[in-house]
Amino acid sequence: MKKYFIPKLTLLLLTACIGLQGCDKNFEAINTNPNSSANPTPAFVFTKAELDGAGDVLDLLQGTMQYTTSYNDVAGFGAKYVLSQSSQSWGVFDIAYPKEINEVTQVITSVTGNADQVNLLAAARIWRAYCFSRITDLYGDIPYSQAGKGFTDAVYMPAYDEQKNIYADILKELNEAATSFNAAKPTFGAADLIYNGDVDKWKKFAYSLMLRCAMRMTKVDIAGAETWAKKAIAGGVITADADIAKVNGYVSAGQDINKNPLALGMLNADFIGANGTSNPEGGKYQDVFIDYLKNNKDPRLAAVSVVWVNKLADTTAAIQKGMSSSLSAKPADAVFVTYSEPNPRTILQLNSPYLLLTNAETNFLLAEAALRGWYTASGASTLYENGISASMRQWALFGATISNNQIQTYLSYHRLNTTGTFNAQMEQIYTQFWVGVFPNSQEVFASYRRTGYPALIPNNYVGNATGGKIFRRMLYPTTEQNLNRANYNAVIARQGPDEFLTRIWWDRP
């Protein structure tokens, strides 16, 4: 058989070689993608990086922070922590690196060294810091210094950086970027979906991110937290409605990437039927959230929640009712329809803005800074109330106006108890933070792990992956174990087991 096959194989190889030689002069043209560019325009890539970075959200945290739930074990993973659905926690890690991290790195590479593009570089560095901060806050140690270097430096198995070092570099990047803006130089202009190239607003975004990161460090580096918080405050953070960091320009039709990512995900999963019963994944608001809003006569309830009555969306407070996260089967339709769902006129609007960092959040963070004596220009009580007020006003961005009279009435019943202990005041601030930055569940997840507030009671659901405790971090994808094993093993040895209850650097008891 060897005598028969070797000549045949040799002939085939010779033929193939001849064929390849004959095509060699057209090889480059044939293997060039006509729809790609060897030198992509930085502005176009930056727009894509903004859309991808904003769209890379871990929706399951809506359930973890007890805003929503489902009777379905798959869709309800965030609220039930079902072991068999643990792979859902990989989402942000899997998506971020090939998309927004690669994209914004490409922008930075292309504009670095060009004095006329200093503003483009600054905005890209800030956006990169934002994207990386969200990844590291979910997973802890992650590829950072070697990330995005597969194409440029052939680094296909990046090492994991320690989170404390990632934070140090993020803070450095934010500081350098904020101080490098030059109002006389060009910007991304309309390609920038967040601020349309407004350098003053980008500075405020940078310093607000700096404040957010600084307050993360209060349990592991109190001196560093104070230093960076004061630097952020001195630089100027977001305190006005007009300066909110948000992705604008979403549309209600067309390609999905151009639609509000949270609204799109919620609609596709459950609420596109708009009738209260045909929810494919069984999603409803959770009783913890709705009960809190009702019991406190919160005017935001009508902005966020409806019950479908005779196929009409009803915002009447008295009939709003959240569903228990302990359910394991769909209730009868006559009961299921009585549970509250997201308001289709506000939070489910595909053309609504996507909020990244608001003046509600910064005011709550400033209130904590004032409690710690790091900020003396205004008292904690005033800043706390500013946060509540801003969080109510921002619903106007979604078409729901809460009047000043409603705001003042609510405030009159929810003053900060300035004679209470530090912890008692922190509980008030971060319980209002939970309501005030909704639906930004990832940011609430971070503040919950750091402060312990709001005082949520975990769901000890049958078959859960955490022993009935709320997650402390998300799991690395199994692809890291298979394709980046040495670095994966190193980070596990340093940070701790790749488990939901392993605490990341800034998350300490």
N, C-alpha and C positions, 0 to 999 in steps of 0.2 A: 504493500500500500504506500510505503514511503516513496518507492521509485515512481509511482503514478502521480502522487500529489505534489511533490516538490517542483517538478517542471511547470505544472499548472500554476502553482502559487507564484513562482518566479516570473512567469509570463504576465500574470495579472499585475504584479508589482511594477514591472517594466512598463506596461501599458499605462498604468496610473501615473507613473513618473513623467512619461512623455506627455500625457494629457495635462499634467500640472505645468510643465514647462511651456506648453503651448498657450496656456491661459495666464502665465505669469505677468505679461505686460499689462493686463487689465485687472490684476488682482486687487489693487488698491481701490479702483473704482467700483468693482463688484462688491467689495466688502465694506463700503462706506454707506452708512445709513443716510439716505437723502433727506430724512426728516429731522436730523440732528445737526448741531452746530459744533464745530471744533472750538469755537470761541463764543460761548453763550453770553448774552447780554446780562450783566449783573442785576439790572433792575428787574428783568423778567424772572430770574432765578430767585431774587429776594421776595418777590410777590408769592412765588410758589412756596418758599420756606415759611413765610408768614401763614399761609393757608394750611400747610401741613403741620406746623407747630401748634397752631390753635386747634386744629382738628384732631390731634393725637391726645385724646382724653380717655381716661379709664372710667367709663360710664358705670361700672359696677359699684363704684364708691358712692353713688347716689343711694344705694341700698345700705352700704356700710355706715354711712352717716345718718341713716334712718329717715331719709326723705321719702324713699319709695320702697316697694317690695313686690313680690310675686309669689303666687302659690306654686309656681313652676320651679323645680330645683335648679334647672339650668339658668334661666333668666334671673332667678332669685339668689344666685351665688353670693353677690355682694352683701345681701342681708342675712343669708343662711350659712355661708362659709362651707358649702358642701364639698367634701374632699374630692369627689370625682370630677369636679369642675375647676380644679386648681389652675389648670393651664390658662384660664381666662386672665390670670394676673400677669401673663407674659406680654400682653398687648402693647403697651407703650414701648417697652424695650425692643420688641420685634420690629416695630414700625418706625421709631424715631431715627435710628441710625441710617438706614438706607434712604430716608426721606429728608426731614428738616435738618438733621445734623450734617449730612453730606452736602445739602444745598447751601446752607448758610456758610459752611466751611469753604465751599467753592467761591462764594461771593467774597469772603474775606481774602482769600488767596488772590483773586483777580484784581482787587482794588488796593491792596497793600502796597505802599511805596509811591502811590500817586497822590501828590499834594493837593490836587484839585478834587480828589474824591475822599477827602478826610471825613466828610459827613456820612458818606455811604459806609465807610469802614466803621465809624462809631455806632451807627444804627445796627449794623450787622453784628458787631461784637455784643451789643446789648441784647439783641434777639437770641444770639447763641447762648448767652448767659441765662436768659429766661428758659430756653428749651432744656439746657443741661440741668438747671436747678430743679425742674419738674421731674426729670428722670432720676436724679440722685435722691430726691426726697421720697421716691417710691421704692427704690432698690438698695440704697446705701452706696457702697463702693461700686463704681461702674467704669468702663473704658472712657477716658476723658482726654488725657494728653496725647494719646495715640489714635483717638477716634477720628474717623473721616480721612484717614491717610492710606487707605487701600489703593486708591488710584494714583495718588501723588508719590507715595513712598513704598508701595507694595507691602504695607503692614496689614496683613489679613487676619492676624491673631493678636489683637491689641491687649495690652496689659490693663488691669483694673487699677485705678487710682483710689487712694483712701479718701473717704468723703471729706475729712477735715482739710485735706489738701485741695480738693475740688472747690470747697467753699472759699478757701483762701484765694484761689485764682479767680473765681467768679467775682468776689468782692473787688479784687484788683482790677479786673477787666471793666467792671461797672464804673469804678472811679476814674480810670484812664479814659474810657470812652466818653463819659459825661463831660470831662474837662477838655476834651479835644475838639468839640464841635466848633465850627466857624460859620457864623451867619452869612458871611460873604461868599461862601463856596456853594456849589450845587448840592442838591439833595436827590433822594429817590422820587420826590414829587408824588404824582398820582400812582406810581407803582407801589408806594407805601400805603397799605390798606389800614394802618393803625392811626398814623398822624399826618398823612399826606406830606411828609417831609418837614414838618414843623420841628425845628431843632430844640426850641425851648420846651416843648412837650416831651420830646425824647429824653431830655435831661431829667425831667420830673419822673418819667418812667424809670430811668436808671436809678435815681436816688430812692424811689419807692421800692424797687426790687432790692436795693441795698438794705433798706430798713427791714423788709420782710426776712431777708437772709440773716441779718444781724439778730433779730429777735428769736430766730431758730436756735441760736447758740447759747441761750441764757442758762442752760443746765450743764453745759460742757466747757464754756469759755466766757464767763460773765464779764471779764475785763474786755475781751475782744468784742463781745456783744455791745457793750456800752460805747466803746470807741467808734465802732462802725455805725451804730444807731445815731450817735451825735453827728457824725460826718454826713450821714444821709439827711438828717433834719436840717443841718446847716446848708446843705446843697439845695434843698427845696423839694419836698415830696408832693404828691398829688393830693390837693385838698379841695379842689373846685370840681363841680360837675363837668365843666367843659374840658377838663384834662384827663378824664377817665381813659385808661388804656383799653381799647376795644378794637376788634376787627370789624371794619365796616364794609359795605358794598355787597353783602350777600343778596341773593335773589331767590325768588320763590319757584322759579322754573329753570330748566337747563341742566348742566352738569352738576353732579352731587358736590363736587369740590367747592362750588360757588354758593353752597347753601349753609346756613348755620349748622355746625356739626352736631350740637347737642339736640336741637330740634329735629334734625334729620334722623338721628339715631332713635329718638323716642318715638317719632312717628312711624318709622319702619318697623320697630319692634312691637308696638302696641296700639298707638292711638290714631292711626290714619283712618280707622273706621268711623270715628267720631260718633259713637252711639253708647258707649259704656259697657258693652257686652262682648263685642267681637275683638277682644284683645289677644292676639296670637300668643304672646308670651306671659299673659296674666298679670301685667303690671298695673299697679295702683299706687297712690300715695300711701305711706305708712302711717299707722295710727299715732305714733310718737310725734311726728311732725304736725299733723293736722290737729291733734289734741292740744299741742302747745299753742298754736295760733288761735284756736277757738277759745281756750281758757284765758288767754291774755287779751282777747278782743282786738286782735292784730288786724289793722286795715289791709295788710298785704295778703290776707287770706283770699279775698276776692280777686286779687291780681293773679294769683298763682293757681287757684283751684276751682274746679267745677264738679257738679254731679249732673249726670245726664238724666233729665226728666222728660219722658215722652219724646226722646231724641233731640231735646234742646238742652244746651249748656246752661246750667243754673248756678250762679255764684252766691246764692243765699247762704249766709254763714251757718244758720241753724241746721241745714241739711248736710253740711260737709262732714265726711266721716272717713277716717283712714282705715286701711286693712292691716290685720295682724301679720307679722312676718313668720308666725308659727304655722300658718296654713300649709298643708301639703297636697291639697286638691281644690279644684275650682268650686266655689260655692254655686248654688243654683243661680241661674241668670237673674231671677227676681231679687236676689240678695247682692250678687256681684255688681249689678248696675248701680247700687246705692253707694258704692265706695267712690271717693274723690279721685279725680284725674287732673293732669296738667291742663291749664286753661288754653284752649286752642287759639284764642285771640291775643295771647301774650307769649308765653314761653314756648309754644309750638310753632311760632311764625318762622318760616324758613328764611325770610329776608330780614330778621331781626339781627342786631349786632351781637357779637360774641364777646363777653366781658372778660378781660384778662386780669386787670388790677384796678380797683376802684377807690374813690375817696372814702367810701364806707370802710373798706379794709384799712387804709392808712390811718384813719381817725381812731379806729379801735387799737391799732398798734401804738399810736401816739398816746392813747389813754394809758396803756400799760407802761410806756416809757415814762409818762408823768408819774405814775404810781411808784416807779423805781427811782424817781428823782433825776432822770436823764433829760427831762424836758420841762422847762419852767415857764414857757411863754403862755401856757394855758393849763388849766387844771384838768385832772383826769375826768371829773364829772362832765365838764363842758365838752371835752373831746369824745367821751362815750356817747353823749347825746348828739353830737355832730355826726358820729358814725351811724346811729339809728336814723337820723333825719336823712342823711345822704342815701342810705339803703332804701328808704321809702321813695325818695324822689326819683331814683334811677329806674323805677318801673315805668316812668313816662317814656323811656326809650323803647318800651315794648307796647306802648299804647294804653297803659293803665295809669291814670293820674290819681295820686293820693294827695288830698288837700292839706294845706298847712294846718288847718283846724284839726284834722284827723291826726296829723303828726304830733301836734302839741298836746292833744288829749292823751295819746298813747304815752308820751314822755312824762306827763304828770303822774302816771301810775307806775312808771318804771325808772325813777331816779336812781342814780348810783348811790349806794349806801356808803358815804365817805367816812362814816364812823366805824364801819366794819373792818374786819381783818383784811390783810393783803389778799389772802386766798378767797375770801368772800367776795371781794371786789373783782378779782380775776374771774370768778365764776360768773358774775353778772356780765362782765365785758365779753367773755368768750361764749356765753350762751346767746347773747345778742349777735355776736359774730356769726354763729351757726345759722341764725335766721337771716342776718343782714347780707351775707355774701352768697346766699343761695342763688343759683344752682351750682356754684363753684365748689363742688364736693371735694376735689383734691386738696384745695387750700384748707378747707375745714378739717379734712383728715390729718393734715400736717399740724394744725393748731391743736386739734384734739390730742394727738400723741404727745405734744410738747407740754400742754397745760392740764390735760385731763378733763377739759370742759368742751362742750356740755357733758354733764354726767350721764352718758348713755348707758343703758343696761344691755349687755351683749345678748345675742340670741343663741341659746344652747340647743340648736336644732339637731335632730338625729342625723348621724353620719357626717358631722362637721369636721373641718380640718384643723381647728384651733383649740379644741377642748372648751368650746363655748366662750372664747375670748375674741375681742376685736383685733383684726390684723395689726401688726407693727410694721410690716413691710410686704412687698410683693416678691414673687419667686423669679429667678433668672430662667430664661427659656432653656429647654433641653438641648437646643442647638449649641448653646455655649458649652455644655458638657461634652458634646460630640465633636465640635469643630474648634474649640478653644480650650481644651481640657486643662492644659498646664496652668493657664492663667485663671481658669475657673477654680481649680483646686487650691491655688494660692490665695484667692480671695476668700474662699470658705475657711481656710486655715486661719486667716487674719480676722475676718469679720464675725465668723460664727456660722452655724449650719444654714443651709439654704432653705429656711423655713419661715412660715408666716409670723412667728412670734420672736424671731431674732431681732434685736433692737439695732437700729442704725446709729451712727456716731452721735448725732445731736439728740436722739431720743433716749433719755435716761430716766429712771424712776425718780 
